[in-house]
């Protein structure tokens, strides 16, 4: 059984999770990473995706997150997300609207901003496909 460590998930609205966990799957900018106790320190930006939290006793909780960053340090893991929606509360319409907004951004923007919007759109579509929404 993995050692527990301190985890906090914070959105602009509120503190969503502050608890001891066994592992967290984080959608980092460079790819997904699983954080366990005693993980090497790291700081990464986040891409849109699924944050999967494994609690002691086998309970899991998943969030759709977009934007922000994650920091692993000796005290634990902190995820500061621009958007964080508990999948138990996520409605298909919210994801569809986020995809529509991203499609509009791709159509309206140019150069680097358009490239970033296209990447965001692709990530949102991946989340939609993963969740079968």
TORFIVO-171570 format. One line per 8 residues: number of its first residue (from 1); their letters; for each residue x, y, z of N, C-alpha, C, CB. Coordinates in pm, whole numbers. Glycine has a CB too. Layout:
N
NUM	a	X/Y/Z/X/Y/Z/X/Y/Z/X/Y/Z ~ ...
end
This chain:
133
1	xxxxxxxx	84/-117/0/0/0/0/89/124/0/-96/-1/122 ~ 67/218/-95/151/338/-102/136/427/22/117/417/-227 ~ 244/499/53/238/596/162/146/711/124/380/649/197 ~ 64/758/219/-19/875/189/64/1003/193/-136/884/289 ~ 15/1105/122/79/1237/123/-29/1344/113/182/1250/6 ~ 8/1466/144/-85/1579/144/-112/1625/1/-28/1696/229 ~ -242/1642/-31/-283/1690/-162/-387/1799/-147/-337/1573/-248 ~ -371/1904/-228/-471/2010/-233/-501/2044/-378/-423/2136/-157
9	xxxxxxxx	-631/2055/-407/-680/2100/-537/-756/2229/-513/-771/1992/-608 ~ -708/2336/-578/-765/2469/-556/-808/2526/-691/-662/2563/-486 ~ -929/2582/-692/-977/2656/-809/-996/2801/-766/-1112/2595/-867 ~ -1018/2892/-859/-1037/3032/-818/-1154/3050/-722/-1058/3119/-940 ~ -1253/2963/-731/-1372/2975/-648/-1353/2923/-505/-1485/2903/-712 ~ -1276/2811/-492/-1268/2749/-360/-1163/2637/-355/-1404/2693/-320 ~ -1139/2593/-233/-1056/2475/-209/-1144/2353/-231/-993/2476/-65 ~ -1110/2271/-330/-1195/2156/-365/-1158/2030/-289/-1186/2130/-513
17	xxxxxxxx	-1029/2007/-271/-981/1889/-199/-861/1929/-115/-943/1773/-298 ~ -861/1888/9/-745/1902/97/-745/1778/185/-751/2035/183 ~ -662/1680/147/-670/1550/214/-541/1472/195/-790/1470/161 ~ -531/1364/267/-423/1267/248/-466/1173/136/-392/1188/381 ~ -378/1153/38/-407/1066/-75/-291/970/-96/-434/1149/-203 ~ -316/866/-177/-210/771/-209/-144/801/-343/-265/631/-209 ~ -223/855/-437/-168/889/-567/-260/986/-639/-146/762/-652 ~ -201/1063/-731/-278/1156/-813/-222/1151/-955/-272/1302/-755
25	xxxxxxxx	-309/1129/-1052/-272/1136/-1193/-299/1279/-1238/-353/1031/-1280 ~ -193/1347/-1282/-198/1488/-1318/-177/1504/-1469/-90/1569/-1240 ~ -266/1578/-1538/-246/1603/-1680/-151/1721/-1702/-380/1630/-1750 ~ -23/1694/-1694/79/1797/-1711/96/1837/-1856/212/1751/-1655 ~ 155/1951/-1877/175/2002/-2012/260/1907/-2098/241/2139/-2007 ~ 353/1836/-2035/442/1744/-2107/386/1602/-2112/579/1743/-2042 ~ 267/1582/-2054/206/1450/-2052/156/1417/-1913/306/1343/-2099 ~ 81/1309/-1902/27/1267/-1773/141/1220/-1683/-77/1156/-1791
33	xxxxxxxx	128/1251/-1554/225/1200/-1458/150/1156/-1333/333/1308/-1424 ~ 194/1046/-1277/137/996/-1153/228/1039/-1039/118/841/-1156 ~ 169/1106/-941/245/1154/-826/215/1060/-709/209/1302/-791 ~ 321/1010/-647/313/927/-527/390/998/-417/369/783/-553 ~ 379/949/-295/457/1005/-184/605/1000/-220/429/926/-52 ~ 680/1099/-175/824/1109/-196/863/1135/-342/891/983/-148 ~ 770/1186/-421/798/1221/-561/902/1333/-564/666/1265/-636 ~ 984/1333/-665/1083/1440/-682/1011/1574/-702/1177/1410/-803
41	xxxxxxxx	1067/1681/-652/1005/1813/-672/991/1845/-821/1087/1924/-601 ~ 876/1901/-856/851/1938/-995/743/2046/-998/809/1814/-1080 ~ 752/2130/-1099/651/2231/-1124/614/2220/-1270/702/2376/-1088 ~ 484/2207/-1301/439/2193/-1438/311/2270/-1461/420/2046/-1474 ~ 295/2320/-1581/167/2376/-1619/74/2259/-1651/180/2475/-1741 ~ -55/2288/-1653/-155/2184/-1678/-215/2201/-1816/-266/2188/-1572 ~ -253/2090/-1876/-330/2093/-1998/-471/2045/-1962/-265/2003/-2111 ~ -570/2076/-2045/-704/2025/-2016/-701/1873/-2009/-806/2072/-2122
49	xxxxxxxx	-763/1818/-1907/-764/1674/-1893/-825/1629/-1763/-625/1620/-1903 ~ -803/1502/-1732/-860/1441/-1614/-757/1431/-1503/-916/1304/-1647 ~ -794/1478/-1387/-714/1465/-1266/-780/1353/-1187/-706/1601/-1183 ~ -706/1245/-1162/-761/1127/-1095/-692/1111/-960/-743/998/-1182 ~ -770/1119/-853/-716/1115/-717/-747/979/-655/-775/1230/-630 ~ -643/913/-604/-660/785/-535/-643/804/-385/-559/681/-587 ~ -752/781/-311/-751/797/-165/-720/663/-98/-887/853/-116 ~ -671/667/27/-654/542/101/-788/469/111/-597/570/244
57	xxxxxxxx	-782/338/102/-905/260/109/-967/232/-27/-1005/329/195 ~ -904/283/-134/-951/250/-268/-1048/348/-331/-1014/120/-265 ~ -1092/450/-259/-1184/549/-317/-1109/635/-418/-1247/638/-206 ~ -1176/668/-529/-1120/757/-630/-1216/872/-654/-1091/682/-761 ~ -1159/986/-694/-1238/1102/-732/-1171/1162/-854/-1251/1207/-616 ~ -1251/1198/-955/-1194/1252/-1078/-1251/1391/-1106/-1221/1157/-1197 ~ -1163/1476/-1159/-1200/1612/-1195/-1157/1639/-1338/-1137/1715/-1098 ~ -1238/1716/-1409/-1197/1774/-1536/-1130/1906/-1500/-1319/1793/-1637
65	xxxxxxxx	-1004/1924/-1542/-935/2049/-1511/-885/2113/-1639/-818/2024/-1414 ~ -869/2245/-1631/-818/2321/-1745/-742/2440/-1691/-933/2366/-1841 ~ -619/2457/-1739/-537/2571/-1700/-481/2558/-1560/-617/2697/-1711 ~ -375/2634/-1536/-314/2635/-1404/-183/2560/-1400/-408/2577/-1302 ~ -145/2519/-1279/-20/2446/-1264/-26/2353/-1144/98/2542/-1251 ~ 70/2261/-1140/84/2166/-1029/226/2177/-976/52/2019/-1075 ~ 237/2171/-843/368/2175/-778/380/2059/-681/389/2309/-705 ~ 486/1980/-701/521/1874/-608/641/1924/-530/552/1738/-681
73	xxxxxxxx	632/1917/-396/744/1954/-310/743/1859/-191/733/2104/-264 ~ 839/1870/-99/843/1777/14/715/1776/100/960/1809/101 ~ 637/1886/96/514/1892/174/398/1820/106/476/2037/199 ~ 410/1788/-24/303/1719/-95/281/1776/-234/176/1726/-15 ~ 157/1768/-280/119/1812/-414/9/1916/-404/73/1693/-502 ~ 27/2027/-475/-76/2129/-484/-106/2150/-631/-31/2262/-415 ~ -235/2146/-666/-280/2175/-801/-366/2300/-795/-359/2054/-863 ~ -323/2403/-867/-399/2527/-880/-455/2528/-1022/-311/2655/-849
81	xxxxxxxx	-585/2506/-1034/-648/2493/-1165/-740/2611/-1193/-728/2362/-1174 ~ -731/2664/-1314/-822/2772/-1354/-967/2723/-1354/-784/2826/-1494 ~ -986/2599/-1399/-1117/2535/-1399/-1100/2396/-1341/-1179/2529/-1542 ~ -1187/2359/-1250/-1186/2224/-1193/-1331/2184/-1165/-1099/2217/-1063 ~ -1376/2081/-1237/-1515/2036/-1223/-1514/1889/-1184/-1595/2058/-1355 ~ -1577/1859/-1071/-1591/1721/-1025/-1670/1644/-1132/-1662/1714/-884 ~ -1618/1531/-1178/-1687/1457/-1284/-1824/1407/-1240/-1603/1339/-1328 ~ -1844/1393/-1109/-1977/1356/-1061/-2076/1468/-1086/-1973/1321/-912
89	xxxxxxxx	-2026/1591/-1105/-2111/1707/-1127/-2106/1757/-1271/-2072/1818/-1033 ~ -2013/1704/-1353/-1995/1751/-1490/-2114/1712/-1576/-1866/1695/-1550 ~ -2167/1809/-1642/-2277/1785/-1734/-2222/1791/-1876/-2393/1888/-1713 ~ -2273/1706/-1961/-2225/1700/-2098/-2234/1836/-2166/-2305/1597/-2177 ~ -2337/1914/-2129/-2355/2045/-2191/-2237/2138/-2162/-2486/2109/-2142 ~ -2178/2128/-2042/-2064/2213/-2007/-1945/2185/-2098/-2025/2192/-1859 ~ -1919/2058/-2120/-1807/2021/-2205/-1834/2059/-2350/-1780/1870/-2194 ~ -1957/2039/-2395/-1994/2077/-2531/-1976/2228/-2549/-2140/2036/-2562
97	xxxxxxxx	-2014/2308/-2448/-1998/2453/-2457/-1851/2493/-2460/-2070/2522/-2340 ~ -1770/2426/-2379/-1625/2455/-2378/-1564/2424/-2515/-1554/2373/-2267 ~ -1608/2317/-2578/-1559/2282/-2711/-1604/2386/-2812/-1608/2141/-2753 ~ -1730/2428/-2804/-1780/2531/-2895/-1701/2661/-2879/-1931/2557/-2870 ~ -1674/2702/-2754/-1595/2822/-2729/-1455/2810/-2789/-1586/2850/-2578 ~ -1394/2693/-2773/-1259/2671/-2827/-1262/2673/-2980/-1202/2537/-2777 ~ -1365/2617/-3041/-1378/2621/-3187/-1388/2766/-3236/-1502/2540/-3233 ~ -1463/2849/-3163/-1475/2990/-3200/-1340/3061/-3187/-1581/3060/-3112
105	xxxxxxxx	-1266/3027/-3081/-1133/3086/-3064/-1041/3050/-3181/-1070/3039/-2932 ~ -1045/2925/-3224/-961/2880/-3336/-998/2958/-3461/-978/2727/-3359 ~ -1127/2981/-3482/-1172/3053/-3601/-1135/3201/-3598/-1323/3038/-3617 ~ -1131/3260/-3478/-1112/3404/-3464/-967/3448/-3447/-1190/3453/-3347 ~ -880/3360/-3399/-744/3399/-3364/-646/3372/-3478/-698/3326/-3239 ~ -525/3427/-3463/-421/3405/-3564/-290/3367/-3495/-402/3531/-3652 ~ -199/3313/-3572/-62/3283/-3531/-55/3195/-3406/12/3412/-3506 ~ 29/3236/-3309/53/3156/-3189/-73/3138/-3106/162/3220/-3104
113	xxxxxxxx	-154/3242/-3096/-278/3233/-3018/-370/3128/-3079/-349/3370/-3010 ~ -373/3121/-3211/-456/3022/-3279/-402/2881/-3253/-462/3050/-3431 ~ -271/2867/-3255/-210/2736/-3227/-244/2688/-3086/-56/2744/-3244 ~ -236/2779/-2989/-271/2743/-2850/-419/2706/-2840/-239/2860/-2754 ~ -505/2781/-2909/-648/2751/-2907/-676/2616/-2972/-728/2862/-2979 ~ -602/2584/-3079/-620/2455/-3146/-578/2340/-3053/-539/2450/-3277 ~ -469/2358/-2981/-424/2257/-2886/-528/2237/-2776/-289/2296/-2824 ~ -581/2347/-2724/-685/2340/-2622/-807/2265/-2675/-726/2481/-2575
121	xxxxxxxx	-848/2296/-2797/-962/2229/-2859/-938/2079/-2871/-991/2290/-2998 ~ -819/2041/-2915/-787/1898/-2927/-792/1829/-2792/-648/1880/-2990 ~ -742/1894/-2687/-746/1835/-2553/-890/1818/-2505/-667/1921/-2453 ~ -973/1918/-2529/-1114/1909/-2488/-1185/1795/-2561/-1187/2042/-2515 ~ -1155/1780/-2687/-1216/1669/-2763/-1168/1534/-2711/-1184/1683/-2913 ~ -1042/1527/-2667/-992/1403/-2608/-1065/1370/-2479/-842/1414/-2581 ~ -1088/1474/-2397/-1163/1453/-2273/-1304/1405/-2306/-1169/1584/-2188 ~ -1368/1467/-2404/-1503/1428/-2443/-1505/1281/-2487/-1555/1521/-2556
129	xxxxx	-1406/1243/-2567/-1399/1103/-2614/-1373/1008/-2498/-1288/1087/-2721 ~ -1287/1048/-2405/-1257/964/-2290/-1380/940/-2204/-1147/1027/-2205 ~ -1459/1046/-2186/-1577/1037/-2100/-1700/986/-2173/-1607/1173/-2041 ~ -1689/973/-2305/-1802/929/-2388/-1922/1019/-2371/-1841/785/-2354 ~ -1896/1153/-2371/-2005/1251/-2358/-2040/1309/-2493/-1966/1364/-2261
end
